[in-house]
Amino acid sequence: ENLFPPVNMQSQSASGPELRGSNITLDRVKSATDVTTRKTKIICTLGPACWEVSQLEQLIEAGMNVARFNFSHGDHEGHKACLDRLRQASKNKNKHVGVLLDTKGPEIRS
């Protein structure tokens, strides 16, 4: 039994080869996508090197959808200050950015 049957291509269309029974074409795959329909996210872990509003704006422009705060490092006040700057950068760019808090769990460090 073949779990992965070969893909049959239909005849060439004006927009390139098409997969049988679908509307996926080579041109559609190669074209730019609308980020509002993207189902994946770009997550950036924020640290001291990118805590300034201008740097956060650059990350947003580059496609960051979610900002990750690593609570294993730093203190709550520092993360709060960065969150305030992230909100300002998000407002400046008129883009929504999700926030992910990676909380410190049980661990053994030596």
C-alpha positions in Angstrom: 0.0 0.0 0.0 1.4 3.4 -1.0 0.9 5.9 1.7 2.0 8.7 -0.5 0.6 8.3 -4.0 2.2 10.2 -6.8 0.8 13.7 -7.5 -0.8 13.8 -10.9 -0.5 17.1 -12.7 -3.2 18.4 -14.9 -2.4 20.2 -18.1 -0.6 23.5 -18.0 -2.9 26.4 -17.4 -2.2 30.1 -17.9 -0.9 30.3 -14.3 1.3 27.3 -14.5 0.8 23.6 -13.6 -2.1 22.8 -11.3 -2.6 19.9 -8.8 -5.5 17.7 -9.7 -8.6 18.5 -7.7 -7.3 21.7 -6.2 -6.9 25.4 -7.0 -3.2 25.5 -6.0 -1.0 26.7 -8.8 2.7 27.3 -9.0 2.1 31.0 -9.5 -0.1 31.1 -6.4 2.5 29.3 -4.3 5.3 31.7 -5.4 3.2 34.9 -5.0 3.2 37.1 -1.9 0.6 36.2 0.7 -1.7 38.5 2.7 -0.4 38.4 6.3 -3.9 38.8 7.6 -4.7 35.3 6.4 -1.4 33.7 7.6 -2.1 30.9 10.1 1.5 30.8 11.4 3.1 33.4 13.7 6.6 34.9 13.9 7.5 34.8 17.6 10.4 37.0 18.8 12.0 36.6 22.2 12.6 40.1 23.6 15.7 40.8 25.6 17.8 43.9 26.5 19.2 44.2 23.0 15.8 45.0 21.6 13.8 46.7 24.3 13.8 50.2 22.8 10.7 51.5 21.0 12.6 52.0 17.7 14.0 48.5 17.8 10.5 47.0 18.6 9.1 49.0 15.7 11.7 47.4 13.4 10.7 43.9 14.6 7.0 44.7 13.9 7.9 46.0 10.4 9.9 42.8 9.8 6.8 40.7 10.6 6.8 39.9 14.3 3.3 38.8 15.3 4.0 37.7 18.9 6.5 39.1 21.5 7.8 36.5 23.9 8.9 37.5 27.4 11.2 34.9 29.1 10.5 35.2 32.8 13.5 32.9 33.6 15.6 36.0 33.2 15.1 39.5 34.3 12.6 40.9 36.8 9.0 41.8 36.6 9.6 45.5 36.6 12.0 45.2 33.6 9.4 43.1 31.7 6.6 45.6 32.6 8.7 48.5 31.2 9.4 46.5 28.0 5.7 45.6 27.6 4.8 49.3 27.9 7.4 50.1 25.1 6.0 47.2 23.0 2.5 48.7 23.4 3.8 52.1 22.3 5.6 50.6 19.3 2.5 48.6 18.3 0.4 51.8 18.6 2.9 53.8 16.5 2.8 51.1 13.7 -0.9 50.6 14.0 -0.4 46.8 14.3 -1.6 44.2 16.8 1.2 42.2 18.5 0.4 39.2 20.7 2.2 38.7 24.0 3.5 35.4 25.1 4.7 35.0 28.7 7.2 32.1 29.2 7.0 31.6 33.0 9.7 30.0 35.0 8.7 26.4 35.8 10.3 23.8 38.0 14.0 23.3 37.1 17.3 22.3 38.4 20.3 24.5 37.5 23.8 24.1 38.8 
